[in-house]
Amino acid sequence: MVRNRLGVDTAIKGNLMDDKLFSWLAKVRGDPLAFTMGAFPWGEPGTVLENSTGPEQWACDLMNRVRDGLTDINTAIQEAVASGHGIAKSATVAQLTMWAFCTLPDTRGVITANTETQLKTKTWAELGKWFNLCFFAREHFTLTATGLFSKDPSRERTWRIDMIPWSEKNPAAFAGLHNKGKRLLLIFDEASEIPDIIWETAEGALTDADTEIIWLAFGNPTRNIGRFRDCFPGGKFANQWHHLQIDSRTVRITNKKRLQGWIDAYGLDSDFVRVRVLGEFPRKGLMEFFSAVAIDEAMSREVYIDRYEPLALGVDVARFGMNASVIFPRKGRDARTIERFRYNGYSTTQLANEVTNINSQFHADGIMIDGGGVGGGVVDQVRAKRLFCYEVQFGGKDVIHNTIWGNTGEKYANNRAAMYGACRAWLETGALPPDPDLKRQMMAIRYTYNAKDEIILERKEDLVDEDGQGISLDDIDALVLTFSHPLARSAYAGGDLPQPNLVTSEWDPYSPERMQA
């Protein structure tokens, strides 16, 4: 016979179940860990928790501190947690939210995050998962895309928790967070990126007397300034917050191999590892590599045409999958007039043919091909056609030496960072196509410094993982490839006008008909 978490047969309906449930909820009203262990099917076969025995140890300790803090109703509970990746932060946020909301009628709360995307796709989505795992939640409460509230029509407005994206221009949305004499929950997810004005506005909620006020701030410590940083030792608000910093390597469920890969790639003392693994605040911080203002100006700037400027073709290779192979032409300051070419699902042979065809039309002065992975095959086949090209290795040493692009004095950890640095310097006078997707790709690039004080970019795969929206960096990678080698000005520089192919043929050995034969 099937029984629920309270030991009541599922066939039994009505008051018996309600009485047992309400009695248990009253019992765990002040104990979030006891609620979490009882409300969800830990270890039960056939559930997503069948191999789990409970929250991570750091989460258990946090829940117990919340429990102990409830003994003083006139002192707000303020917990700040800075951590590396993968520690089950979102799950803990969801579990604490469910406890706070379910165990005390007329609880009110607000959950926000650094971006609306983070809030919807991660924080709130994780709450949905644990809401569905809670055996009694669907019967008594409603979860929508923006709110969690009681099914009792008379309490729909007074017993609720709302998802509210922050707006620096409208901090008033966080004003009026009061619930005198009851319970108020305020959660900041990815709190390091939330502006100070939002913290200051939300702080007004702390003025209610005789109220259970629980303010929790979680996040990767991405910035060494701001209110989240000030919650920790050395900050001016550190004495008001209990603070915890968690090294991802100490948490049971984290992928230790991946964490070690980050350490090997960036260095243990790099800001990237400090933020993403150690849970420590950066020395200088992960920063956006391109300026949004500089991008907008380059996308609206009038094209400057110089016949003598060389034409470069950057070729980023992606054989299959969601990514596309891209050929990006740039003639001096002009990366707009000749449109870039995109190909999905092309083989290395097909892409090499396209490079040859485009070169015969525009007479490029230099072809720069990403030689990593399958790109080496494109390089070989282009050269087999007696066409000169540069093979570029993103992970190789800096071979640009930056002086020719106007970024003298910057030191780069590898060739990828150096090419991006050259592109950033060029952006001050260059012209880009007005393409929102290209801007999104450029704004996704972040950098920090390694132990040698060299600029190092966040790895491509890490940027894609963090984005969570299927971002592709193929266009910007193809553009920066055009900066991998200097090309001389010439009276015969290519790219003025497209030219007809010098060789035409009706025979295509790689046509779909012949490939399927």
N, C-alpha and C positions, 0 to 999 in steps of 0.2 A: 504493500500500500504506500502511495506517495505521500510524503509529508513535507510541509514547508519549513522554513528556518526556525519557526517557533514550535515545531513539533505538532502542529495541528493538521489533521487529515485534510487534503485539498477538497474532499467531498463535503466537508462541513462548512456551512455558510452562516452568515448572520452575526449575531451578537457575540458568540463565543470567540470567533476569530478577531473581531474588533476589540473585545475586552483584553484578550491576550496581547494583541499588537499594541494597543494604547498603553497597557501596563508596562510593556517592555520599552517602548519609546520614552515613557516617563523615567524609567530606570536608567537609561543611557543618555538622558538629556544633557548631563554634564560630563560625558565620557565619550569623546569622538572615536577612540580606538575600539572600545567595546561595541559601539554602533557599527563601525566598519567591519569588525569580525563577525557580527551577527546578521548584517543586512545583505551580505553578498555571498555567493556560493563557493567559498574557498575550498579547493580540493575536490569539488563534486565532479564525477565523471560526466562527460558530455557537454561541459561548459568551458568557456575560455579560461576559466580559473582552475581547471582540474589539476594543473601542475604547480599551482601557487598555494602557499600556506598563509599569506597575509602580506601587508605592506612592507616596504623596505624598512630597515632598522631606523634610518634617519627620520622617516615619516612617522614611525611609531613614537619616537622620542618627541617629535613636534606635536603630535596629537596629545601626548601626555602633558606637555607644557601648557597647551591650550586648556586641558582639563584642570590643571593646577591653577591657572590664571583666573578661572571662573569663580574662585573663592572670594575674590575681591571685586565686587560688582562696580565699584567706582573707579577702577583703574583699567583702562583699555588694554586689551591684549594686542601687542604689536610685534609681529614676527617677520623678519627679513631673511630670506634664504637665497644665497648666491651659489651657483653650482655650475659644473661642467654639463656636457650633454648626456642624455640617456638615463637619468636617475629616477624616472617615473614621477617627475614633477607634476605633469598634467593630471595623472591619475590621482595623486594626492590632493590636488586642488579640487577635483571632482568629488572625492570621498569626503573631504571636509565640508564642501558645499552641501552635499546630501545630508550629512549629519546636522549641520547648523539649521538647515531648512526644515527637515522632517521632525525634529525632536522638540520643537517649541512653536506652538501656533502663533501666527502673526509675526513671524520672523521676516525681516526685510533685508535686502542686500543688493549689491551691484558688483558685477565682474567686468573688468576691462583689461586690455592688453596693449602692447606697443603699436599694433596695426589692426585694422578691421579684419584683414585676411587671417592673421594669427588667431584672432578672437573667434572667428566663425569656423575655420577649418581645423583648428587644433584644440583650443581651450574648451569651446562650447561643444565641439564634436566629442571630446572625451567625456564631458558631462553627460551627453546623450548615451554613451556606452554604459556608464555606471548607473544611470537612471534605469536603463532597461535591465540591468543585472539585479537591481534591488527588487525583491520579491513582492513588495506591497506598493511600490511607487505608482504604477499605472492606475491602480484602483482609486487612489486618493488624490493624485496630483496630475498636472498637465505640463508637458514640456513642449514649447514651441521653438521656432527659430531664433527668438529673441528673449524668451522669458520662461521661468519656472514658477508655477503658482498653484494655489489650492483649487480643487474642483468645487469647493463650496462657493456658490455664487456670491454669498454675502461677504466672503473673505478674499475674493479674487484680487482686490486692489491692496489689501493690507497684509496678505501672506504671500509674498512673492520675492523672487530674485531676478534681476534683469541684466541682460547683456547690453552694455552701453559702450560703443566705441568713443574714445576720447577725442576732443577737438580743442586744440590750443586756442582757436578763435572763439570757442563757445564753452568755456569752462563752467558756465552756469549749469550745464547739464549734470554736474557733480555736486551742485549746491543742494541744500535741503535734504541731505542724507541723515534724517533723524528717525528714531523709533523709540521714543522715551518710554522707559519702564519695561521694555521688551528686549529683543535681540537684534543687533545690526551687524551684518557681515559685509566687509569690503575687501575685495581681492584684486590685486594688481599682478597680472601675469606679464612676463618679460618687462619687468618694472624699470630696468635700467634706461630704457628708451622713452619712458613716459615723462613729459615735460614737468618742470617744477610747479608750474601754475596749476596743473591738475592735482598734484599732491597738496598744494596749499589750499585749494578749494575744498578738497575732500576732508581736510583736517577739521573743517567746521563741524563735522559729525561727532567729534570727540567731546563736545561740550555737554551732551546729555548726561544727567546724573541718574543713578540707579538703573543703568542700562548695560546689558552685556554687549560690549563693543569689541569686535574681533576684526583686526586689520592685518591682512597677510600680503606680503610682497615677495614675489618669486622672480628669478630670472638669471640669465647668464650675465656676468658682470662686465658688460661690453664697454662701459664708459667709466673713466676715472674721475668724473665730475658729476654733479647732479644729486638729487635727493636720495636716490637709491644708494649711491656711494656714501652719502652722509649718514646712512643708517648703520654703518660699520665702523670699526675702530679708526680713530682719526677724524671722523666726521662730526659735524656739530650736533647731529641728532642721535648719535650712537647711544647716549644714555637713556633714550626713550624707547629703544628697540632691542629685543633679543635678536642677536644676529648669528647666522650659521653659514659657513662656507664649506661646500662639499666637493671633494675630489672624486671625479667620476670613476676612477680606478678602484675606489673603496666600496662601490655599490655592487651588489650581487648580480644584477641583471645586465650591466653594461657590457658592450662588445669590447673586450680587452685588446683584441687584435687590432681593431680599428683605432682605438685610442693610442696604441703603441705606434701605429702607422703615422698618426698625426705628430707624435713626438719625434719620430725619425725624420719626418719631412720638414718640420718647422723648428725643431729644437725645444728642449724642455723649458728653457727660460724665455722662449718667444712669447709675445703677447697673445698670439693665437692659442697656444697651448695653455697659457695662464687662464684665458677666458673659457675655452671650450673643454678643457680637461680638468685643470686644477681648481676651478671655481674661484680664482683670484682676479682682482681687478688689474687691468693692463697698466703698463708703465706709460705708454703713449696712446693706446687704444686702437681698435679696429675702425678704420675710417673709409668713407666712400672715396674711391679713387678719382672719379670724374665729378666735376662740378655740374649740377643741374643747369646753372646759369650759362656756363660755357657751352654745354650741349645745345641749349635752346638758341643761343646766339649763332652757333655753327649751323644749325638747321634753318635759320632764317636769313643768314648772311648772303649778300649778293655774291655770286660766283666770280672769282677772279681768274681770268683765262690768260695763261702764259704759254704761248706756242712752244717755247724752248724747254718747258718743264717735262721731265721724263714721265712716262706712263708705267706704273707698277701694277701687276696683277697679284693679289693675295688669294691663295687657294687653300681653304680649310676643308679637310677630307673627312667625310662621315659616310661609311658604306651603306649601312642599313639602320633600321630603327626610327625613332622619332626625330633624330637629328638630320640635318640636310648638309650636303656638300655645297659650299658657297665660293664663287669666284667674285672678288670685290676689286673693281678697277679704281685706281686713284692716280690722277695726273697732277702732281704738285699739290697745290692747295685745294684742288677740286676733286671731291669724292662723291659728287652728286650727278654730274652731267651724264656720265655713262652708267647706266643702271647695273646693279649687281645681278649675278645669275645664281639661281638656286636649283638644286637637283636632289630629289628624294629617291632612294633605292638604287642609285647608280653604282655599277661595278667600277673597279679601279680603271678598267679598260675604257669604259664609256666616259668616265670623267676625264681621262687623259685625252680622249678624242675631242671633248668639249674645250679643254684648255688649248689644244692645237687650233681648233676652229676659231675661237675667240681671238687668239693671238694673230691669226692670219687676217682677221678683219680689222684689228685695232693696232697692230704692230707694236706690241708692248716692248718697253726697254728693259724690263726685268720681270721674271715670273718667280714668285716666292711660294713654295709649296710646303705645307706642314708635313714633315717627313716622319712623324711619330705614328706608330701602329700601322694601319693599312695605307697610310699616306706614302710610305716608302715605295709601294707598288706603283703609285701614280708618278712619282719621281722617276722611277726606272723606265716606265713606258713613255713618258714625255721625252726623256733623253734618248730612248730608242728611235724616236722619230726625228733625231738630229736637231732637237730644239733645246737650247740651253735653259736651265732653270736652277734656282737656288733651293737646296734642301734645308729646311729650317727645323731645328729642334727646340721646342718650347722649354724643355727642361735643361738645356745646355747652358754653358757659361755665357755671360753677357759679352757679345761680340760687337755690339753697336758703339759702346764707349761714349755715348750720349752727347758729346760736344756738338755734333753736326745738327742736332735737332733743337738746340736752345734749352736743354735741361741740364746744363753743366752743373756739377756739384752733387747731383743725386747718385747714390750708389744702389745697385740692384743685385738681388741675390741670384738671379738667373736670367736667361734670355727672354723668358716670357714677361717678367717684370720690366725689363729694359725696353722691349717693344711697346708695351703699354705706356711706359713713361714717354717714349718718343711720340706716340699718338696723342697723349695728353698735352704735350708741349705744342704739337702741330694744331691742336684744336683751337688755340687762341686766334688763329688767322684762317683756318680751314673751313670748308663748306661741306656739310653733311646733308644727305637726303632727309626731308622732314618726315621721319618714320617713328611713330610712338614705340614700336616693338624694339627698334634699335636703341632708342633712349632707355627703355626698360633694361635691356641687356647691359648697357653701359653703367647704369645706376646700381646694378647688382654687384659690380666689381668692388671688392673691399681689399684693403691692404693693412699691413702692420710692419714692424721692423724686427729683424732677427737679432741674435746676440752680437753680430758684427755691425749693427746699426745700418743694415742694408734693407731696402724696400723689398718686401716679399708679398705677393698677392695670395689671397685665400684660394685654395685649390678649386679647380673647376667643378669637380664632383661634389665638393662640400657646398659650394654656392648653389648648385642645382638641388641638393638635398634640402638645404635651408629654405629655398624658395617655396618648395612644395606645390608649385602651380605649373610644373612642366616647362620651366624656362629653358630656352636653348641659347647658347652663347656663340653659335656658329657665325653670325654676321660680324660681330665685333672681333672675333678671332681672325676672320678673313681680312678685316680691315687692318688690324695691327700687324699682320704678316707683311703688308706693303712697306713697313718701316724696318724690316729686318736687315736690309742692306742698302747702302746709299747708291743712288744712281746719278750719273752726270747729266747736266744740262746739255742740250744739243739742238742744232738747227734742224736735225732730222728726227726729233723726238716724236714718238708715236701718239696715237690717241685722238688726233684731230677729227677725223671722220672715219666711220666704218668703211672697210674696203671689201670688195667681193672676194670670196675664196679663190685662191690661185689654182686649186685642184678640186675638181668635182667628180663624183663617181656615183653610179647607180648601185654599186655593190656594197652592201653593208653586212659583213659576216656576223655582226652582233645584233641584228634586227630580231624582234620578238619571234617572227616566223621561223627564222633559222635556229634560234636558241631553243625552240620547242620541238624542233624536228628530231 
